[in-house]
Amino acid sequence: MTQRKSKSSRLILRLTHGKASALAASLTTEASFRLADNSTLEVDEAAESTVDLRARWNTLMRGLIASERVLDLGGRFDE
């Protein structure tokens, strides 16, 4: 079986969140990102293949989901 070659791939994720700066902090070691303003986070990912980009996407999403869940827990202790 011959493995297919794919070109390098890139994705840009732009999300709006009330605590975008906290989410950005959670990505410091994971991805290239920038805060467009206090509520908009833009993540830029690139990889040599679509398979690698998919793996990076999965890691990025797991990190963001975990961070958001932790942020949600924080509000429960403020009451």
C-alpha positions, 0 to 999 in steps of 0.5 A, spaced: 500 500 500 502 506 498 501 512 503 498 518 500 502 525 500 499 531 502 501 538 502 502 542 508 495 544 511 493 550 516 487 552 520 485 559 523 480 558 529 477 565 531 473 564 537 469 569 542 469 568 549 468 572 556 475 569 558 479 569 552 485 571 555 485 566 560 484 561 554 489 564 551 494 563 557 492 555 557 495 555 550 502 558 551 505 552 550 500 549 545 499 553 539 501 560 536 495 565 538 493 572 539 488 576 542 484 580 537 481 584 543 479 582 550 474 577 548 476 574 541 482 569 541 485 567 534 489 561 534 493 559 528 495 552 527 500 549 521 502 542 520 506 538 514 500 534 513 493 533 514 493 528 519 498 532 523 494 538 523 488 533 525 492 531 531 494 538 533 487 540 532 485 535 537 490 537 542 488 544 541 480 542 542 482 538 548 486 543 552 481 549 550 475 544 553 479 543 559 480 550 560 473 552 559 471 547 564 476 549 569 474 556 568 466 554 569 468 551 576 472 557 578 465 561 579 462 556 583 467 557 589 466 565 588 459 564 591 
